[in-house]
């Protein structure tokens, strides 16, 4: 994973949030079928494009459920995940 941009303390805090989120998504993917696993991988790829520590800190409450995570993804990522549901 890329180093997060921001002050040292904020970047360290955000790195913990990001690491926990990625671990939670990995655990969640284990419960899904192949399409679900692919959806999680697509979501993780989108989330990892955010390298600003402040973004991770500002969105920490959104990482608590799949629906919340889906809401903060890019439109292109949402469309790719929606295509897997069909």
Secondary structure as UniProt FT lines:
FT   HELIX           8..29
FT   TURN            30..31
FT   HELIX           34..47
FT   TURN            48..49
FT   HELIX           53..58
FT   HELIX           60..64
FT   HELIX           66..72
FT   HELIX           75..84
//
